[in-house]
Amino acid sequence: MSPAITHVTLAANEASEHRGLIIALFALFVLATLGITVWAGRQTKDAADFYAGGRQFSAFQNGLAVSGDYMSAASFLGIAGAIALFGYDGFLYSIGFLVAWLVALLLVAEPLRNSGRYTMGDVLAYRMRQRPVRTAAGTSTIVVSIFYLLAQMAGAGVLVSLLLGITSDAGKILIVALVGVLMIVYVSIGGMKGTTWVQMVKAVLLIGGTILITFLVLLKFNFNISDLLGQAAENSGKGAAFLEPGLQYGANGTTKLDFISLGIALVLGTAGLPHILIRFYTVPNAKAARKSVNWAIGIIGGFYLMTIALGFGAAALISQDEIIASNPSGNTAAPLLALHLGGVDSAWGAILLATISAVAFATILAVVAGLTLASSSSFAHDIYANVIRKGKATEKEEMRAARWATVLIGIVSIALGALARDLNVAGLVALAFAVAASANLPTILYSLFWKRFTTQGALWSIYGGLIVAVGLVLFSPVVSGDPKAMFPDVDFAWFPLKNPGIISIPFGFLMGWLGTVLSKEEPDAKKFAELEVRSLTGTGAH
């Protein structure tokens, strides 16, 4: 047995010896958040409460909740793993995720809060034909949310498997199913109020846990970051190349293109993510929406800065073979780092492992709740109430539809999450960003800022970007033709890149423009003028 596998087995044994503690911590968080959800559910009286939390949250509270929504399993598990395995190239995820917030702040947050009511479909339907654009917006929201959910499910599977020593595929699938059931309960009972409070609690826990690990890593190296990076480079076996660009994305022309594609998707994707967009509706006005993004940037910026300690600390203190033996994509690097910092054969190490893993599990539960709420809200409000029922559904019927949609989306996510359980979660989230930037962002920007934009342009933009992005992913090495693919034993991958953003995002913008210029529809100048005043000033906003 290799030393790496021995260490991983030892880690699993340490976890199993303290399994009671681990299960107790997990159960404590789940029970606490369920309590919050039930409490919030009792205060959810109408659609405004269910979809937007009654618009009662302050800028700081919403900023904290946005941070909790955004700092997902990809941030905590996936990025730490990517840095631990690929050094500088892995840290590019942190930079991309953070820079993306500037696009959201400057272009989307305030106008969207002023223009919509509950969903992205509200903004599009304001000056276009309701039924087709709401159907398109709802479809896009659900697809993007499911892609993002895959990452969280995969993260849950590897995390709990490590802690409980579960190695069988059936056991991992059972864990994914458990997370799915919990997220259905959170959203069905608590709505936006419950979800927001869970995200706020989770954000505090995640930042606290990350500060603790960062402090312990820096303490190990006498707070000398240069020593930390030097040790990481040496221990990685790749030397100085570990701290330079190109280890993952510089091998050839294809990987360089993949890097550009990833960068575009990360920077533009946030402003089109449905579960982030709906957070802007939970504050009382546009000023609070703008301030909440400022708070979020500060909190998220601090967190991503600390991923240097998480990723490079794992690379410095744990062998590459051990990280890969535990999970081929590096998703367990952060929990393993916690174990090593506390001592692999000590009770303190097991406590630290259990605590950090419980925080990561909290992260997953909070994010899946936000994603499920975004997609079920869009189905109930856009597709059911305004397309199927043609605006005649009562609030009670709409909320019932949202709850049934939550169950259905949960089942689909469980099934797909079981297939994606061995993929790197940061890479999976990058796919969601690419799909969001391809389908949602062009339509939102055109709708808010282009006077000539028409219904046909919106439909071509959403469906064009969506079909091309999802199509290229299906025929990429993420799904087949690669040992780490979703289906590693078959090969139907003809698209060489792992992220479709470099093609699908420009295509989404192009189709929006082309659909508009080829449309015979006369845009409603009066409606655009109203939307412009409303989006920029907040006059008439809900």
Buried (B, 14 or more C-beta within 10 A) or exposed (E): EEEBEEBBBBBBBBBEEBBEBBBEBBEEBBEEBBEBBEBBBEBBEEBBBBBBBBBBBBBBBBBBBBBBBBBBBBBBBBBBBBBBBBBBBBBBBBBBBBBBBBBBBEBBBBBBBBBBBBBBBBBBBBBBBBBBBBBBBBBBBBBBBBBBBBBBBBBBBBBBBBBBBBEEEEBBBBBBBBBBEBBBBBBBBBBBBBBBBBBBBBBBBBBEBBBBBBBBBBEBBEEEEEBBBBBBBBBBEBEEBBBBBBBBBBEEEEBBBBBBBBBBBBBBBBBBBBBBBBBBBBBBBBEBBBBBBBBBBEBBBBBBEBBBBBBBBBBBBBBBBBBBBBBBBBBBBBBBBBBBBBEBEEEEBBBBBBBBBBBBBBBBBBBBBBBBBBBBBBBBBBBBBBBBBEEEBEBEBBBBBBBBBBBBBBBBBBBBBBBBBBBBBBBBBBBBBBBBBBBBBBBBBBBBBBEBBBBBBBBBBBBBBBBBBBEBBBBBBBBBBBEBBBBEEEEEBEBBBBBBBBBBBBBBBBBBBBBBEEBEEEBBEEEBEBBBEBBBEBEEBE
